[in-house]
Amino acid sequence: MVIHYSNGGNGEPEGNSIKRSIWAKLTENPLLSPKELAKLLDLPYKQYRNYITKERSNWKYYHESERGSKCSGFHCYKAKVRLDRGLSDDLKAKLSFGVPNAFVGYGWRLSRARNKFLIWKGRFGRVVWYTTGLVLLEVKKPGNLGRAKQLFCDAFCNSGLLTDFKVLNPVLERLGPKSCHFPYETPMRLPYVQINDFAESHGIIIKVGDRSHPNAIEVIAEFTSKQAEIEQKVTYVFDAFQRVDVSRGLVDPKLESVKPPVRGLYE
């Protein structure tokens, strides 16, 4: 069956227009691709591909329940580790720095950003290496800590940049999760809602109907701040118990290092 479409004046759709039909189909199923839309509307795909893609993008950005919400930046599993400054400088000495956005060796590429970080891309994701020695690993789905460690080994060891495995093991032990993004899809488009009630207490943000996943509930977990806080408290307690004196009791490790003032110095 051939469907006839008509467009009104001033660019406004009238009757059974292509634009209105595309929007109606997307409202029923937001996951339809341009090729699938062309097939459902009985339109030549090669002829209407650009128009359908444009209208699909307009529909995604304009919705009565979601007026251009911002996409999440956590659409992958992220881990991080900080290299020692000496190790980081020694490894970068093997690279040949040149113009921005050019490969500098061992599969690494220099970014165009002002802070001149390095980028390495592999089968498990992307590695970002900053000038401070911080290494950020962005792991493709399904992301986990094991795949993050494998990505680090691919970028530094398997590429030939790092050859001393005695140095590698302590770095892998310090490597930990930074954040993760968990989308749970539903069969229909959802209204946009962002819940920040648990952001400070648990490091969790919940998004519903986000532009990137209009039919999903997204849970964004940030591990870094809470993990660092817990590690700091555990280290403080452990160091305190290491300095237990039977005669004096528990000694504060911070106060123990403070020398008493010299008597009569300020008298």
Secondary structure, 3 states (H helix, E strand, C coil): CCCCCCECHHHCECCCCHHHHHHHHHHHCCCCCHHHHHHHCCCCHHHHHHHHHHHHHHHHHCCCCCCCCCCCCCCCEEEEEECCHHHHHHHHCCCCCCCCCCEEECCEEECCCCCCCEEEEECCEEEEECCCCEEEEEECCCCCHHHHHHHHHHHHCCCCCCCCHHHHHHHHHHCEEEEEEEEEECCCCCCCEEECCCHHHHCEEEEECCCCCCCEEEEEEECHHHHHHHHHHHHHHHHHHHCCECCCECCCHHHHCCCCCCCCCCC
